[in-house]
């Protein structure tokens, strides 16, 4: 009943948004928005009866009456200092409560032809490139949260990298939720178009200022052309009362290479969807993630990797550390289509439980419709190796420091796959701060 009422709230809210859209010169987008909200009305919020949401109840989201952002609230720049990568000159776009803040952003000089800016401004300026790509990849017909985002998308990042462009500085998309009087919902929508032979790094970062309840429902569509190289990193470190559902949909062209990294640290209920489609021959895709949960946090990772063309390779490595009464989910699904001969796919999920009350559900899955492939998957669940603890203690390291060192090494296996050193060091500091007795690492690292 409550979930049905939640659906009705969004339908009513959309009617008010739809009235304004035509006046803003976005009439071309209205059929897409209307189709998306209609599909959301049909689907409703997923329940645990849905196989893809079997281990995750979204009732806390469905039952909360979220408000859409009002007027922008601009916080002073120094409030963002903890979220800046030290020693790295980034092209930074800052969004406060889902809306672009030019005052807090720092785009800098870019190579000729590169576009990095606000999706809202791009929507107001024209439709040619956007119409060909926006909402053409993320399947809102299949997923209620994606449908909700598509219906309500107003702002986010719009990035275009022309053919042959090599962008040295990462693009940092910083989404800031501030404390508001009532629970807040935002629908960030990012579109990244990397044309053939281009190279870039994008960091999508979700943070909180204050202790307010917020729900970030984000969708990022990435298109990588032939021989393109793109790295995408998701960092989720919002406060413990927040909700985050993110969907990363990647479309890969021939011989392209994509790396997707995820580090989940915050939030009450988090769902991380990663869906690459290797549409061109000879693609390579790395999916690498780390999730750390404590208290009653719930973190759900859903990977759907589609091999469509032949001679493509994919690697998935996901590590989870769960403490207290937290719960984690890993659902990894590899689909090898009938024409995807010579596919080479590997999936590995490893988890450490630090408490008897912590829980992990892991479901590796293969769907293979081709006959000349090499696919493997596996998952492990365990605790800290006490023999390793004993070995470190025999070398003069205290028990707490030994445990912290082993946990950090477990997490570092994922972090070391991130190639940009300042970003990796920043994440290492966040992980060390999260770990029980992590402060002891300074004495033994």
Beta strands, then each sheet from edge to edge (+ up, - down):
strand 1: 67-68
strand 2: 91-96
strand 3: 99-100
strand 4: 115-118
strand 5: 157-161
strand 6: 171-178
strand 7: 184-186
strand 8: 189-194
strand 9: 199-209
strand 10: 214-224
strand 11: 229-237
strand 12: 243-252
strand 13: 257-264
strand 14: 269-278
strand 15: 284-293
strand 16: 298-307
strand 17: 313-322
strand 18: 327-336
strand 19: 343-353
strand 20: 359-368
strand 21: 373-382
sheet 1: 1+ 7+ 10+ 8+ 5+ 4-
sheet 2: 1+ 7+ 10+ 12+ 14+ 16+ 18+ 20+
sheet 3: 3+ 2- 6- 9- 11- 13- 15- 17- 19- 21-
end
